Amino acid sequence: MAGILEPPPAASPPRGRRRAASRHRRVRHLPPPRAALRSALTLAVLLLIGVLVALAWSTDPEHEGPLPPGLTLAAVLLSVALVFAVAIRAGLGAPAALLAAALTGAYPEIVLPAGVGVTEHLAVVALLTAVLLLLGRTRRRILVPAAGLLAGVAASVAPLAVAAAPFLAAQAARTLHRRTRVPTLASAGAVYFATVAVGWLVVGVDPGAAPVWGTALLDTWVQAAPIALAVSAAALLLGAASAQLRPLAGYALTLITLSVWPDGDEVVRYTVLLAPALALLTAAAADRALRPLSRFRSPAPAR
C-alpha cells in the first residue's frame, strides 16, 4: 500500500553513552508477564480475525475472477496479516492494528457478498509487502529497489495498482539520506518500470484500451454499506488533513477518482485495492482518538 505512515523516529542515545565497549555487557531481559500476556492476547485476536475472515470468504456460493478460491482466500488472509504488521511497524497501537486487519478482510465481503477472485488480491499482497520494506530502517539501498520490484509486480497483475507508484516513491524519498536518495530512487524506478513493461507484455495488458465511464463504485457502497462508507469518508478527510497520513489518503483518493474514469464499472477491483487503505486510515483515526484512554499499547521497538 502506498505512502503509509512513517516509522516512528528512533531516539538518539544520550551523550556519553558507551557503544561497542558496553555491547557485550548488555543482558536481554525477558518481557514482564503483563507485556507477554498482551502480546499473546493480540496474537489470539489476530488469529480469531483470520478464522472469521476465512469462514466468511469460504461460504460464498458464487466466485468471480481468474483466481481459484483457495488462492484468493490465501491472498486475503495474507493481506490481513500484512496490514496488521504495517500498522504496528508504523507506530499504531495493537487495538488499532487489529481494527485495520479486521476491516481489510471485512470491507470487500460487506460491499460484495459474492466471493471475488480478481488479481487485485495478489496486487494488494505485493503492495503491502513493499510498504513494509519501505518502513525498514536498515539496508535501504536494497529495500527500496526491492519495494520497487514488488510494486512493479503488483502493477503487472493489476494495472490499477500503478496508482500506488507515486506515493511509494514519495515515501521512499522522505526516508532516504540525501547522498543516496537520487541513485537509490533511480535504481528503484528502473526496476519498477522494467518489471511493469515485462509484466504487461507477458500478461497482455492493453494500456490504450477504451475507458468506460461509470460511478458503480459509489453506488454499490451507498447501497450495500452506507455506514462503512461514512466512516471511511470521515477517516479519509482526517487523513488528508494530516501530513503523516496524506500520502495514504492521496492513494485512496486517486483510486476513487479512477473509479469514475476509466473502468468505473469494475467495482470488485477498486474495492479490493481500496480496502487496506481505508482500513489503515480508519484505524489511524481511531488510534488518535483513543490514544489518551488506551492502556493497551504495543511495546515500542527495541533500540
Secondary structure, DSSP 8 states (H G I E B T S, - for coil): --S-----------TT---GGGGGG-------HHHHHHHHHHHHHHHHHHHHHHHHHHS-S-EESSS-HHHHHHHHHHHHHHHHHHHHHTT--HHHHHHHHHHHHHHHHHH--SEE--THHHHHHHHHHHHHHHT--S-HHHHHHHHHHHHHHHHHH-GGGGGGHHHHHHHHHHHS-HHHHHHHHHHHHHHHHHHHHHHHHHHT--TT-------HHHHHHHHH-HHHHHHHHHHHHHHHH-TTTHHHHHHHHHHHHHTTSSSTT-HHHHHHHHHHHHHHHHHHHHHHHHTTT----------
